[in-house]
Amino acid sequence: NIIQNGKVIAIQGVQSIQENQMHSYGDSYRQIEMLNGHFLHDLGFEGQGVDLAVFDGGFLFADELPAMKHLFSEGRIVSKHDLLHFNSSEVFDASTHGMMVLSHMAGIIPDSLYGTATQANYFLFQTEDVFQEVRLEEDIWIQAAEMADSMGVDLINSSLGYSLFDFESMSYLPADMNGQTTRISQAANICALKGTLVVNSAGNSGASAWHAITAPSDAEHVLSIGAVDENEIHAVMLT
């Protein structure tokens, strides 16, 4: 055992486990280590029994890549919903973004990639229209959240954010990112009150004129996630 009576023991054993995991995780070890995810894995927590919804713009190639094969062979892809096209089950198109997000959570390539929750059950929702940016996407996100709640999902992972739209009349102001103005942020708070945690990306606007987080990450009860690089330096991206 690593922990006994609340105290850490066998420090040398921990070091050996870390060395073994670095070999197993490959290049993904550093990102998991920064979150102490490897300690959870050591204790056997890899998402077992967790129902996790992923909201994104598409999961292109996720059904073909060897890194995802176990999700299908083990029945971990519970359901698929393209809400842009009347709840079609065809979500493996339009964008690779959802596939990449899913790979961080569930992908397995020996000695190269190991996700943080490879044993979770996944519900895939295509909510983002990658060809345009309009407020309708907020409403589709809300529809997905309602469906996920009805399915008993424990957690929603949403690597999406809304601030500026193709039509200026639709766009928000940074001051609107107050957790209450946007419909999507109101809905995300309701999710939390009903027992579903929403984990959402803070956005890619840290180095842009916008500079603020985007909805629904501004909601009070959303777990908003920013990014650092492998040296733990704040990562920013111009959009």
C-alpha positions in Angstrom: 0.0 0.0 0.0 1.1 3.6 -0.7 -1.2 5.2 1.9 -1.9 3.7 5.3 -3.9 5.4 8.1 -3.9 8.6 6.1 0.0 8.7 5.9 2.2 8.2 2.9 4.4 5.2 3.2 6.9 3.4 0.9 8.1 6.5 -0.9 10.5 4.3 -2.9 7.6 2.3 -4.1 5.9 5.4 -5.4 9.0 6.3 -7.4 9.1 2.9 -9.0 5.4 3.2 -9.9 6.0 6.6 -11.5 8.9 5.2 -13.5 6.7 2.3 -14.8 3.8 4.6 -15.6 6.1 7.1 -17.5 7.0 4.2 -19.7 3.4 3.1 -20.1 2.0 6.6 -20.6 4.7 7.7 -23.0 4.3 11.4 -24.0 1.0 11.7 -22.1 2.7 11.2 -18.7 3.6 14.8 -18.1 0.1 16.2 -18.6 -1.3 13.5 -16.2 1.4 14.0 -13.7 0.7 17.7 -13.4 -2.8 16.9 -12.3 -1.7 14.0 -10.0 -3.8 11.7 -12.2 -1.3 9.0 -12.0 -1.9 8.7 -8.2 -5.6 8.2 -8.8 -4.7 5.5 -11.4 -2.4 3.8 -8.9 -5.4 3.6 -6.5 -7.5 2.1 -9.2 -9.6 5.1 -10.2 -9.9 5.3 -13.9 -13.5 6.3 -14.4 -15.2 3.1 -13.5 -19.0 3.5 -13.2 -18.9 7.2 -14.3 -21.3 8.2 -17.0 -19.7 11.1 -18.9 -21.2 13.2 -21.7 -18.9 14.9 -24.2 -20.3 18.0 -26.0 -18.4 19.0 -29.1 -18.4 19.8 -32.8 -17.8 16.3 -34.1 -15.8 13.2 -33.4 -14.3 12.5 -36.8 -12.2 9.3 -37.0 -13.0 8.4 -33.4 -14.7 5.2 -34.6 -11.7 4.3 -36.7 -8.6 5.0 -34.6 -6.9 2.1 -32.8 -6.6 4.3 -29.7 -10.4 4.3 -29.4 -11.0 0.7 -30.3 -11.5 -0.5 -26.7 -14.3 2.0 -26.2 -16.4 0.2 -28.8 -15.3 -3.4 -28.0 -16.1 -2.8 -24.3 -19.3 -1.0 -25.0 -18.1 2.3 -23.4 -19.7 4.4 -26.1 -23.2 4.3 -24.7 -25.0 6.6 -27.1 -24.4 9.1 -29.9 -26.5 12.2 -30.7 -26.0 14.7 -33.5 -28.4 17.4 -32.4 -27.6 19.6 -35.3 -29.4 17.1 -37.5 -32.5 16.1 -35.6 -30.8 13.8 -33.2 -29.0 11.6 -35.8 -26.6 9.1 -34.4 -23.9 10.1 -36.9 -21.4 12.0 -34.8 -18.2 10.8 -36.4 -17.9 13.7 -38.9 -17.5 17.5 -39.3 -14.6 18.0 -36.9 -11.7 16.2 -35.3 -11.9 18.4 -32.2 -14.2 16.1 -30.3 -12.1 13.1 -31.2 -9.0 14.9 -29.8 -10.8 15.8 -26.6 -12.1 12.3 -26.2 -8.6 10.9 -26.7 -7.3 12.8 -23.7 -9.9 11.2 -21.5 -10.2 7.7 -23.0 -7.5 7.0 -25.6 -5.0 4.2 -25.2 -1.9 3.7 -27.3 0.7 1.6 -25.4 3.9 3.7 -24.5 2.4 6.7 -26.2 -1.0 7.8 -25.0 -3.1 6.9 -21.9 -6.3 8.8 -21.0 -7.4 10.0 -17.6 -10.7 8.1 -17.6 -10.3 5.1 -19.9 -12.9 3.1 -18.0 -15.7 5.6 -18.0 -18.9 5.3 -20.0 -19.2 7.9 -22.8 -22.3 9.7 -24.3 -21.3 11.7 -27.4 -23.2 14.8 -28.3 -22.6 16.9 -31.4 -23.8 20.3 -30.5 -21.4 22.8 -32.1 -21.8 23.9 -35.7 -18.2 24.2 -36.9 -19.3 26.0 -40.0 -20.8 29.0 -38.4 -21.1 30.7 -35.0 -24.7 31.6 -34.0 -26.6 31.7 -30.7 -28.6 28.7 -31.8 -25.6 26.6 -30.7 -26.3 27.7 -27.1 -29.8 26.3 -27.4 -28.6 23.1 -28.9 -26.1 22.8 -26.0 -29.0 23.3 -23.6 -31.0 20.6 -25.4 -28.0 18.2 -25.0 -27.8 19.0 -21.3 -31.5 18.2 -20.8 -31.0 14.9 -22.6 -27.9 14.1 -20.6 -29.7 14.8 -17.4 -32.6 12.5 -18.4 -30.0 9.7 -19.1 -28.5 10.1 -15.6 -25.1 11.4 -16.8 -22.8 12.3 -13.9 -20.5 14.8 -15.7 -20.6 16.9 -18.9 -17.3 17.7 -20.6 -17.7 20.7 -22.9 -14.7 22.1 -24.7 -16.8 24.9 -26.1 -17.3 28.6 -25.4 -19.5 31.4 -26.7 -18.8 35.1 -26.9 -18.5 36.6 -30.4 -20.8 35.4 -33.3 -20.9 35.8 -37.0 -23.5 38.5 -36.7 -22.5 41.4 -34.5 -26.0 41.8 -33.2 -25.7 38.4 -31.6 -22.3 39.0 -30.0 -21.8 39.5 -26.3 -19.6 41.9 -24.4 -17.0 40.9 -21.9 -19.2 42.4 -19.2 -21.9 39.8 -20.2 -19.6 37.0 -18.9 -21.1 37.4 -15.4 -22.5 33.9 -15.1 -26.1 35.1 -15.5 -26.6 36.9 -18.8 -26.2 34.0 -21.3 -28.8 31.2 -21.6 -26.0 28.6 -21.7 -24.5 29.7 -18.4 -27.9 29.7 -16.8 -28.4 26.2 -18.0 -25.0 25.1 -16.8 -25.8 26.3 -13.3 -29.1 24.4 -13.4 -27.1 21.2 -14.3 -25.0 21.6 -11.2 -28.1 22.1 -9.0 -29.5 18.9 -10.4 -26.3 17.0 -9.6 -24.4 17.0 -13.0 -21.0 18.6 -12.9 -20.2 20.7 -16.0 -16.5 20.9 -16.8 -15.9 23.5 -19.5 -12.9 25.1 -21.3 -12.1 28.6 -20.2 -11.6 29.6 -23.9 -8.7 30.5 -26.2 -9.0 34.3 -25.8 -6.3 35.0 -23.1 -4.0 36.8 -25.6 -6.8 38.4 -27.7 -8.6 41.7 -27.3 -11.5 39.8 -25.7 -9.2 38.5 -23.0 -12.0 37.0 -20.8 -13.4 33.5 -20.3 -16.4 32.6 -22.4 -19.8 31.3 -21.6 -20.7 28.9 -20.0 -17.3 28.9 -18.1 -18.4 32.1 -16.4 -21.2 30.3 -14.5 -20.7 30.1 -10.8 -21.1 26.3 -10.5 -19.1 25.3 -13.6 -15.6 23.9 -13.3 -13.7 26.1 -15.7 -10.5 24.7 -17.1 -7.6 26.8 -18.4 -4.3 25.4 -19.8 -0.6 25.4 -19.2 2.2 23.9 -21.2 4.6 21.2 -20.1 6.6 23.8 -18.2 3.4 24.9 -16.3 3.4 28.2 -18.1 0.1 29.8 -18.9 -0.9 28.7 -22.4 -2.7 31.3 -24.6 -4.0 31.2 -28.1 -5.1 34.0 -30.4 -8.6 33.4 -32.0 
